[in-house]
Amino acid sequence: MFTSATLEIMDAVVGWLLEPVIIALLALVALALWELGLALGERTGGLRRMEAKGDAQAVARRAQRRIDRADLLARVGPMLGLMGTLIPLGPGLAALGRGELDVLAQAVTVAFNTTVLGLLIGILGFLVGRLRRRWYDAAMERLEGAQS
């Protein structure tokens, strides 16, 4: 069905993806922690200061941007975690067939680590997004009530 050259090219391309996926996961963990810090700042006074200015449009724009970022984390983090899980398992299972258990152990370790990082990013993104929706919806209601 497929030539060995085609399979080798596919293996090479997929193998090249592991390092960028791991780097992206680490960057998304940092971004998720940054977003968590921003959310705490919003909750402890940042949102109230924005409300005090009375600009509902500015609050709505900021809400949209920040909620979109949290949603992106909630979706992309687990996807990258799954990629990081599957990429090393192919070579790991091939190594098992050759009796190279140390290579399999390394591949499974990378697979589990990337899964956990992806899930952590997804959980933080989901929580921050849900909290922000609630906070910004309440702020918009207060602003709209004050304008009436």
C-alpha positions in Angstrom: 0.0 0.0 0.0 2.6 2.5 1.1 6.3 2.5 0.0 8.9 2.2 2.6 10.2 5.7 1.5 6.8 7.2 2.2 6.7 5.6 5.7 10.2 6.8 6.4 9.3 10.3 5.5 6.2 10.2 7.6 8.2 8.8 10.6 10.8 11.6 10.2 8.1 14.3 10.0 6.3 13.0 13.1 9.6 12.5 14.9 10.5 16.2 14.2 7.3 17.3 15.8 8.1 16.0 19.3 10.5 18.7 20.3 8.3 21.6 19.1 5.3 20.0 20.9 7.2 19.8 24.1 8.4 23.4 23.8 4.8 24.6 23.0 3.5 22.7 26.1 6.1 24.4 28.3 5.2 27.8 26.8 1.5 27.1 27.4 2.1 26.1 31.0 3.8 29.4 31.5 0.9 31.2 29.7 -1.6 29.3 31.8 0.1 30.4 35.0 0.3 34.0 33.7 -3.4 33.9 32.9 -4.1 32.6 36.4 -2.2 35.5 37.9 -4.1 38.0 35.7 -7.4 36.4 36.8 -6.4 36.8 40.4 -5.6 40.4 39.7 -8.9 40.9 38.0 -10.7 39.4 40.9 -8.9 41.3 43.6 -9.6 44.8 42.1 -8.7 45.1 38.5 -12.2 44.5 37.3 -13.7 46.9 39.9 -11.3 49.6 38.7 -12.4 49.0 35.1 -16.1 49.2 36.2 -15.5 52.4 38.0 -14.4 54.0 34.7 -17.9 53.2 33.4 -16.8 52.2 29.9 -18.9 49.1 29.1 -17.3 48.8 25.6 -13.8 48.6 27.1 -14.9 46.0 29.6 -16.5 43.9 26.9 -13.5 44.1 24.6 -11.1 43.1 27.4 -13.5 40.3 28.5 -13.6 38.9 25.0 -9.8 38.9 24.6 -9.1 37.3 28.0 -11.9 34.7 27.8 -10.7 33.8 24.2 -7.1 33.2 25.5 -8.4 31.0 28.4 -10.6 29.0 25.9 -7.5 28.6 23.6 -5.6 27.2 26.5 -8.4 24.8 27.4 -8.6 23.5 23.9 -5.0 23.5 22.6 -3.2 22.3 25.8 -4.9 18.8 25.8 -4.4 18.5 22.0 -0.7 19.1 22.3 -0.6 16.8 25.3 -2.1 14.0 23.2 0.4 14.7 20.4 3.2 14.5 22.9 1.7 11.2 24.1 1.4 9.5 20.8 4.6 10.7 19.1 7.1 8.8 21.3 4.9 5.7 21.6 5.6 4.6 18.0 9.3 4.4 18.4 8.8 3.1 22.0 6.7 0.2 20.8 9.2 -0.5 18.0 12.0 -0.6 20.6 9.9 -3.1 22.7 9.9 -5.3 19.6 13.7 -5.2 19.6 13.9 -5.8 23.3 15.2 -2.3 24.1 13.2 -1.8 27.3 15.2 1.4 28.2 14.1 3.1 25.0 10.5 2.0 25.8 10.7 3.3 29.3 12.0 6.7 28.1 9.2 6.9 25.5 6.5 6.1 28.0 7.9 8.7 30.5 7.8 11.4 27.8 4.3 10.3 26.9 3.0 10.5 30.5 4.7 13.8 31.1 3.2 15.5 28.1 -0.2 14.1 28.9 -0.1 15.6 32.4 1.2 18.9 31.1 -1.6 19.0 28.5 -4.3 18.2 31.0 -2.9 20.8 33.5 -3.0 23.5 30.8 -6.6 22.4 29.8 -7.8 22.5 33.4 -6.3 25.9 34.2 -7.6 27.3 30.9 -11.1 25.9 31.6 -11.2 27.2 35.2 -9.9 30.6 34.3 -12.3 30.9 31.4 -15.4 29.9 33.5 -14.5 32.3 36.3 -13.8 35.1 33.9 -17.1 34.6 32.1 -18.9 34.8 35.5 -17.0 37.9 36.6 -17.3 39.8 33.4 -21.0 39.0 33.0 -21.7 40.3 36.4 -19.6 43.4 35.7 -21.5 44.0 32.5 -24.8 43.7 34.3 -23.7 46.2 36.9 -22.5 48.6 34.2 -25.7 48.2 32.2 -27.8 48.7 35.3 -25.9 51.9 36.2 -26.5 53.3 32.7 -30.3 52.7 32.9 
